[in-house]
Amino acid sequence: MKLTATGNALSLFLAISFTLCVGWGLIAPVEYHMHGAWEQWLPGFTWLSVPSFFIGLIGAYLYGWYIAAVFVPLHNFFGRSRPPVT
C-alpha cells in the first residue's frame, strides 16, 4: 500500500464529506445538522463562517493524512509475506 495514494484518497474523502455535511447543514433543519461533531473533531471550526469553513476543510484534509501515516505502515508491516515455517 502506498502512503501518497492512500493519504490523498483519505484526505479528499474527508474533505468532500465535510463539504457535503456543511452543505446539508445549510439546507436541512437544525436537528439533522452534524456541526456539533465537526466542532469537536476540528479545532477552530465553528458553525458557520467562511474562515471557519476553510479551517474545517484544512483540518479534515490533515486528518486524512494522519490516518494514512499511521495506517499504511501498519498495513505494510502486518501484510508482508513471510517465508513458510518448516
N, C-alpha and C positions, 0 to 999 in steps of 0.2 A: 504494500500500500504506500502510495507516495504522499508525503506531507503537503506539498504545494497544492496538488489537486484536491486533496481532502480538505485542507484549510480553506481554499477558495470556495469549494462547494458548500461546506458547512456555514461559512460566513455569509455567503449570498443567500442561503436558505433562511438563516436567522434574520438577515436584513429585510428580505422580502416578506417574511412572516410578520415582522414588526410593522412594516409599512401597511400591510393588509389589515392588521389589528387596529392601527391608528385610523385607517380609512373606515373600517367598520365602526369604530367608536364615534366617528363624525356623523354617521347616518343612523345608527341603532339607538334604541332607548338606553338610558343610563344603566339599567340593571343588567344589560348584556355587555358592558364595557370590560376590557381587560387592563385598563390603565393602572389599576392597583397592583397587579402582578408585575407589570413593566417597571413601575416606580420602585418596587422592592429590589428588583434584579439589576436595574440600570441606574447607577448613581448619577445624579444631575438631571434625570428625566422627571419632569412634572407635566401634568396634563394641562393644557397644551399650548405651546408657543412654537414659533419657527425655530429659535435656537435650541429649545428643549427637544424638538423632534430630531434635529441633527445630532445632538448629544446622544439620544437614544439609538439612532441609526448607527453611529460610530461604535457605541457600546455593544450593540448586537453583533456587529461585524467582528469586533475584537473577541467576543465570547466564542465565536466560531473558530477563530484561530487558537484560542486557549484549549478548546475541546480537542482540536486536531493535534496540537502539540503534545497533549497528554495521551490521547487515544492511539495515534499512529505508531509511536514507538512500542507501546504495549502490545498492540496487534501484531506488529512485525516480530517482536520477541517471542510471543506465545504461538504464533502461527508458522514459525520457521520449521523447515524439515529437519528431522533428526535421524541419524542412522539407526537402523533397527538394532535392538539389543539381542545379542546371541548368547 
